[in-house]
């Protein structure tokens, strides 16, 4: 009877047996590492989502704390046909009335009629100089016998273009005139031309100023100041764009008429920024709540249900909103409602009421500054949103808690990967050795079987001979 062997022997020490043994070892040494790595990878994926949400919350708070959110102003005019108004950041919040009496105009003069048949008609009979006066400024311009009306226009614009604008206009056939428009409006911008050539008087008298107004430049429009009433007080300005009446407020006069003006905080911008923060905060809180949920049911259990770090971060977020305010109030007083689950909601009506009643206190409460208490005393506060941003930065700033936790997850996954690689290498080496041993055993069994067969044949032969 033959001996049972590997492969060519009795089929005991086969490759299938090696595979089964390796599968058992892999289940014991490799699969647990794969399961742990899968868990840590799942945590890493969930962490990346939470990390992004936390960055969004911090960014929304940073946006709220930037200059201009509470300093931004809106200005409205009840009658924009009469006047329009704009207000710069931090300008005074106020209401006032305007009555536009008349607009500022610019001085306009023209040369005498029928003096120049074309724009190429010369303006002088010889060489000389003319002095152009625009208000308090004077300009000396050279001319000669070849200077045309068009050429004189160009010379004036080149030398005095900052103060006056010269144009040549064809009024009718054979009648071209030089028009001079003062650049600035208001009184004191009178325009005059004097020929400096003395008794020779080379310059065409259609251009020079006659004190009696009989010849030369004629006044087309007189420059006058704008006149309006501010809260009943009569005011004059040289321009229709009034920037120096109220700090940060620009009034543009349009036409005679009355209007009521209101300069307010840009409440829509404030509400929009707060809504953005609330949206980002609620998203982060929901994700944290979901991922830290505890449950006996594994399918309902959050990936961070056993992580104290994530639970602490959630508790800190809830706390930072509940305690913000520097001791002078709560966010609920200004329209930020806290729901039972910790999420936030903005009551814009309440916020606007507080902004209307005391905009300075609202700004101080949220963004920091001097807060006036009900008894009239003043206290300096950091600002609720500033406090919240500082709390968030403990997690979100570079190399703070979230970065450290991220590095911890990465280290765990890297360590598990290395452990798996080494364990797999050990198994591979082990079964390569076993395969060689099995092959050697198989050869021995095969030889023994051959010897056994030979003796069996000899015994059978002798028995037959007997």
C-alpha positions in Angstrom: 0.0 0.0 0.0 1.4 3.4 -1.0 2.1 6.3 1.4 -0.2 9.4 1.1 1.8 12.4 -0.2 1.8 16.0 -1.6 1.0 16.5 -5.3 2.3 13.4 -7.0 1.9 11.6 -3.7 -1.5 11.2 -2.0 -2.7 14.8 -2.7 -2.4 16.1 0.9 0.4 18.7 0.7 -1.2 20.6 -2.3 -1.2 24.3 -3.4 -4.8 24.4 -2.4 -3.8 23.6 1.2 -1.2 26.3 1.1 -3.8 28.8 -0.2 -6.2 27.8 2.6 -3.6 28.2 5.2 -2.5 31.6 3.9 -6.2 32.8 3.7 -6.5 31.9 7.4 -3.4 33.8 8.3 -4.5 36.8 6.2 -7.8 36.8 8.0 -5.9 36.9 11.3 -3.2 39.4 10.5 -4.1 41.4 7.4 -7.9 41.9 7.4 -7.9 43.6 10.8 -5.4 46.1 9.5 -7.5 46.7 6.4 -10.6 47.2 8.6 -8.7 49.7 10.8 -7.4 51.6 7.8 -10.8 51.7 6.2 -12.2 53.2 9.4 -9.4 55.8 9.6 -9.9 56.6 5.9 -13.6 57.1 6.4 -12.7 59.5 9.3 -10.3 61.3 7.0 -13.0 61.8 4.4 -15.5 63.0 7.0 -12.8 65.3 8.5 -12.1 67.0 5.2 -15.8 67.9 4.9 -15.9 69.3 8.5 -12.6 71.1 8.1 -14.0 72.9 5.0 -17.2 73.8 6.9 -15.1 75.2 9.8 -13.0 77.2 7.4 -16.2 78.6 5.9 -17.5 79.7 9.3 -14.2 81.4 10.1 -14.2 83.2 6.7 -17.8 84.4 7.2 -16.9 85.8 10.6 -13.8 87.5 9.1 -16.0 89.0 6.5 -18.3 90.4 9.2 -15.3 91.9 11.1 -13.9 93.6 8.0 -14.1 97.4 7.8 -17.2 98.6 6.0 -19.9 96.2 7.1 -21.3 98.4 9.8 -19.8 101.6 8.4 -21.4 101.2 5.0 -24.2 103.8 4.3 -27.1 104.1 2.0 -28.6 107.5 1.0 -32.0 108.1 -0.5 -33.7 111.1 -2.0 -37.4 111.4 -2.2 -37.2 113.5 -5.3 -34.2 112.5 -7.5 -35.2 114.9 -10.2 -34.3 117.7 -7.7 -31.2 116.1 -6.2 -29.4 112.8 -5.7 -27.2 111.9 -2.7 -24.5 109.4 -2.0 -22.9 108.7 1.4 -19.4 107.4 2.1 -18.6 104.8 4.8 -18.8 106.1 8.4 -20.7 109.3 7.4 -23.2 110.6 9.9 -26.6 108.9 10.0 -29.1 111.7 9.5 -32.3 113.0 7.8 -32.5 116.4 6.2 -34.5 118.5 3.7 -33.2 120.2 0.5 -34.8 122.9 -1.6 -33.0 123.6 -4.9 -33.5 127.3 -5.8 -31.2 127.5 -8.8 -28.3 125.5 -10.3 -24.7 126.7 -10.8 -23.9 127.6 -14.4 -20.7 128.0 -16.3 -19.5 131.3 -18.0 -19.8 131.0 -21.8 -18.6 133.7 -24.3 -18.6 133.9 -28.1 -16.9 135.9 -30.7 -18.8 138.6 -32.6 -21.2 137.5 -35.3 -20.3 137.5 -39.1 -16.6 138.2 -38.4 -15.3 134.9 -39.8 -16.6 133.4 -43.0 -14.9 130.0 -42.5 -12.9 128.3 -39.7 -9.8 128.9 -41.8 -10.3 132.6 -41.8 -7.3 134.4 -40.2 -7.8 136.2 -36.9 -5.0 138.8 -37.1 -3.1 141.1 -39.6 0.2 140.7 -37.9 2.2 139.0 -35.2 1.5 139.7 -31.5 0.2 138.4 -28.2 -3.2 138.1 -26.6 -4.0 137.7 -22.9 -6.9 135.3 -22.1 -8.4 135.7 -18.7 -10.6 133.1 -17.1 -11.6 134.1 -13.6 -8.4 134.8 -11.7 -6.1 133.0 -14.2 -4.4 134.6 -17.2 -2.8 133.0 -20.2 -0.6 134.6 -22.8 -1.0 133.3 -26.3 1.1 134.2 -29.4 -0.5 134.7 -32.8 0.6 135.9 -36.2 -0.9 136.8 -39.6 -1.3 133.1 -40.5 -3.3 132.1 -37.4 -6.7 130.9 -38.4 -9.9 130.7 -36.2 -9.4 126.9 -36.0 -5.7 127.4 -35.2 -6.6 129.9 -32.4 -9.0 127.4 -30.9 -6.2 124.8 -30.8 -3.8 127.3 -29.2 -6.3 128.2 -26.5 -7.0 124.6 -25.6 -3.3 123.8 -25.5 -2.4 126.7 -23.2 -5.6 127.1 -21.1 -7.4 123.8 -21.5 -7.6 123.3 -17.7 -9.6 126.4 -17.3 -11.6 126.9 -20.5 -12.8 124.9 -23.5 -12.6 126.5 -26.9 -14.7 125.3 -29.9 -15.5 126.7 -33.3 -19.2 126.6 -34.3 -20.8 127.3 -37.7 -23.8 129.3 -36.7 -25.0 129.8 -40.3 -23.5 130.0 -43.8 -20.5 132.4 -43.7 -20.7 132.8 -40.0 -18.2 130.9 -37.8 -17.7 131.8 -34.2 -15.3 131.0 -31.4 -17.1 129.7 -28.2 -15.2 129.8 -24.9 -16.7 127.7 -22.0 -15.3 128.0 -18.5 -14.4 124.6 -17.1 -15.6 125.6 -13.6 -19.1 126.7 -12.8 -20.2 129.5 -10.4 -19.4 133.2 -10.2 -15.9 134.5 -10.7 -15.2 132.7 -13.9 -15.5 135.7 -16.2 -13.8 135.3 -19.6 -12.0 138.1 -21.4 -9.5 138.5 -24.3 -7.1 141.5 -24.5 -4.8 142.2 -27.5 -1.3 143.0 -26.1 -0.1 144.4 -29.5 -1.0 147.9 -28.3 -1.9 150.6 -30.8 -1.2 148.3 -33.8 -4.2 146.1 -32.7 -3.4 143.2 -35.0 -6.0 140.9 -33.5 -9.5 140.9 -35.0 -11.8 143.0 -32.7 -14.4 140.3 -33.0 -12.4 138.4 -30.4 -11.4 141.1 -27.9 -13.4 142.2 -25.0 -15.1 145.6 -25.2 -15.8 146.9 -21.7 -19.0 148.5 -23.1 -20.0 145.2 -24.7 -20.5 146.8 -28.1 -18.0 144.7 -30.0 -15.8 141.6 -29.5 -16.6 138.8 -27.1 -20.2 138.6 -26.1 -21.5 136.9 -23.0 -23.7 133.9 -23.8 -24.3 132.5 -20.3 -23.3 134.1 -17.1 -21.6 131.9 -14.5 -23.7 131.9 -11.3 -23.5 129.9 -8.0 -25.9 127.2 -7.1 -28.4 128.2 -4.4 -30.3 125.8 -2.2 -31.8 125.5 1.2 -30.5 122.9 3.7 -33.1 122.4 6.5 -34.4 125.8 5.6 -30.9 127.5 5.7 -29.9 129.1 2.4 -26.6 127.8 1.1 -24.6 128.8 -2.0 -21.9 126.8 -3.8 -20.0 127.3 -7.0 -20.8 123.7 -8.2 -23.9 121.6 -8.5 -21.9 118.8 -6.9 -21.7 119.7 -3.2 -19.2 117.6 -1.2 -18.3 120.0 1.6 -21.6 120.6 3.3 -21.8 117.3 5.2 -18.9 115.0 6.0 -18.8 112.0 3.6 -22.0 113.1 1.8 -22.1 114.2 -1.8 -25.2 116.1 -3.0 -25.8 116.5 -6.8 -28.2 119.2 -7.6 -30.4 118.5 -10.6 -33.1 121.1 -10.9 -35.3 123.4 -8.9 -37.4 121.5 -6.4 -37.6 120.0 -3.0 -36.6 116.6 -1.6 -36.1 114.8 1.7 -32.9 112.9 2.2 -32.1 110.0 4.5 -28.6 108.7 5.3 -28.7 105.3 7.0 -26.7 102.2 7.8 -26.7 99.8 4.9 -28.9 97.4 6.8 -29.3 95.0 3.8 -25.6 94.5 3.7 -25.4 93.9 7.4 -28.2 91.4 7.3 -26.7 89.6 4.3 -23.4 89.2 6.0 -25.0 87.8 9.2 -27.2 85.5 7.1 -24.1 84.2 5.4 -22.5 83.5 8.8 -25.6 81.7 10.0 -25.8 79.6 6.9 -22.1 78.5 7.3 -22.5 77.9 11.0 -25.6 75.8 10.7 -24.0 73.6 8.0 -20.9 73.0 10.2 -23.0 72.3 13.2 -25.3 69.9 11.3 -22.3 68.0 10.0 -20.7 67.8 13.5 -24.0 66.6 15.0 -24.4 63.9 12.3 -20.8 62.7 12.6 -20.7 62.6 16.4 -24.0 60.9 16.8 -24.1 58.0 19.3 -26.3 55.0 18.7 -26.5 51.2 19.5 -27.2 50.8 15.8 -23.9 50.8 13.9 -25.6 52.1 10.7 -26.9 55.2 12.6 -23.7 55.8 14.6 -21.5 58.8 13.5 -18.0 58.2 12.2 -16.7 60.4 15.1 -19.1 59.0 17.8 -16.1 58.0 19.9 -13.9 61.0 19.2 -13.8 63.5 22.1 -12.0 66.1 19.9 -15.0 66.5 17.6 -17.5 66.5 20.4 -15.5 69.2 22.2 -15.3 71.3 19.0 -19.1 71.1 18.6 -19.6 72.1 22.3 -17.2 75.1 21.8 -19.1 76.3 18.8 -22.4 76.2 20.7 -20.7 78.0 23.6 -19.1 80.7 21.6 -22.5 81.9 20.3 -24.2 81.6 23.6 -21.6 83.5 25.5 -20.7 86.2 22.9 -21.5 89.8 23.8 -18.9 91.1 26.2 -21.4 91.1 29.1 -23.5 93.9 27.5 -26.1 91.7 25.8 -26.8 88.5 24.0 -27.0 87.8 20.3 -30.7 87.0 20.8 -31.2 90.7 21.7 -30.1 91.7 18.2 -32.2 89.2 16.2 -29.9 86.1 16.1 -32.2 83.4 17.5 -30.8 80.1 18.9 -33.0 77.1 18.1 -33.3 74.1 20.4 -30.8 72.1 18.3 -28.3 74.9 18.5 -28.8 76.1 15.0 -29.3 79.9 14.3 -31.9 82.0 12.7 -32.0 85.7 11.9 -35.0 87.8 12.8 -34.3 90.7 10.4 -37.2 92.7 11.8 -35.7 92.7 15.2 -32.2 93.5 13.9 -33.5 96.4 11.9 -35.4 97.7 14.9 -32.2 97.7 16.9 -30.2 99.3 14.1 -32.8 102.1 13.9 -33.0 102.6 17.6 -29.2 102.7 18.3 -26.9 101.9 15.3 -23.8 102.8 17.2 -24.6 100.3 20.0 -25.4 97.5 17.4 -22.0 98.2 15.7 -20.2 98.1 19.0 -21.9 94.9 20.2 -21.1 93.0 17.0 -17.9 94.6 15.8 -16.4 96.1 18.9 -16.1 99.7 20.2 -17.8 101.9 22.7 -21.1 100.6 24.0 -23.5 103.0 25.8 -25.5 101.3 28.6 -29.0 102.1 29.5 -27.8 104.2 32.5 -25.6 106.3 30.2 -22.3 104.8 31.2 -19.9 103.6 28.5 -17.9 100.4 28.2 -15.5 99.2 25.6 -16.3 95.8 24.2 -14.4 93.5 21.8 -17.5 92.7 19.7 -19.5 89.4 19.5 -18.3 88.5 16.1 -14.7 89.3 17.0 -15.0 87.0 20.0 -16.4 84.2 17.8 -13.7 84.6 15.2 -11.0 84.3 17.9 -12.7 81.1 19.2 -12.9 79.7 15.6 -9.2 80.5 15.0 -8.2 78.2 17.8 -9.3 75.4 15.5 -8.9 76.8 12.0 -5.6 78.8 12.0 -2.5 77.2 10.7 -1.1 74.5 12.9 -4.0 74.7 15.3 -6.3 72.0 16.5 -7.8 71.0 13.1 -4.4 70.8 11.4 -3.1 68.7 14.3 -6.0 66.3 14.1 -5.5 66.1 10.3 -1.9 65.2 10.8 -2.9 62.6 13.4 -5.3 60.9 11.0 -2.6 60.9 8.2 -0.1 59.4 10.6 -2.5 56.6 11.6 -3.2 55.8 8.0 0.4 55.8 7.1 1.3 53.6 10.0 -1.4 51.1 9.2 -0.3 51.0 5.6 3.3 50.3 6.7 2.1 47.6 9.2 0.1 45.9 6.4 3.0 46.0 4.0 5.3 44.4 6.5 2.7 41.8 7.6 2.1 40.9 3.9 5.8 40.6 3.3 6.1 38.2 6.3 3.2 36.1 5.0 4.7 36.0 1.5 8.1 34.9 2.9 6.5 32.3 5.2 4.5 30.6 2.4 7.3 30.8 -0.1 9.3 28.7 2.5 6.3 26.4 3.1 5.9 25.8 -0.6 9.5 24.7 -0.9 9.1 22.5 2.1 6.0 20.9 0.7 7.7 20.2 -2.6 10.6 18.5 -0.7 8.2 16.4 1.3 6.3 15.5 -1.8 9.6 14.3 -3.5 10.4 12.1 -0.4 6.9 10.6 -0.3 7.1 9.9 -4.0 10.4 8.1 -3.6 9.0 6.1 -0.7 6.0 5.2 -2.7 8.3 3.9 -5.5 10.3 1.8 -3.1 7.0 0.5 -1.6 5.7 -0.4 -5.0 8.9 -2.3 -5.8 8.7 -4.4 -2.6 5.1 -5.0 -3.2 5.8 -6.3 -6.7 8.5 -8.6 -5.4 6.3 -10.0 -2.7 3.5 -10.6 -5.2 5.9 -12.3 -7.6 7.2 -14.7 -5.0 3.7 -15.5 -3.9 2.8 -16.3 -7.4 5.8 -18.6 -7.9 4.9 -20.5 -4.8 
